[in-house]
Amino acid sequence: MKSRRLKPNDRKILILDAAVSLSKQGRGYIDLSRSNVAKAAGVSPGLVCKYFPAMKDLKKAVMKTAIEQELLPVIAQGLAVSDPIARNAPQEIRTKAIIALGVS
């Protein structure tokens, strides 16, 4: 059986989904790297670079997704490192993220 090649947009979504999944684990967002995203997505680090030329591009996409989906642990990690997207999230979401960590 011949394997089916993913369309470029589907491959980009696969990479972003892997990055978001990693970001939800422990210090995942803070420790996100091209190599661990590539491994989780089952692609090469070069392919991650093709769709997200700089790590800031990938982290920006991850944080936007986290805010859209209200992934509070990821948003909290972003706030901890002064991520500009996390800092500009709606106040209610930022507050929920901080409360979820048990930090006042």
Secondary structure, DSSP 8 states (H G I E B T S, - for coil): -------HHHHHHHHHHHHHHHHTSTTTTTT--HHHHHHHHTS-HHHHHHHSSSHHHHHHHHHHHHHHTT-HHHHHHHHHTT-HHHHTS-HHHHHHHHHHTT--
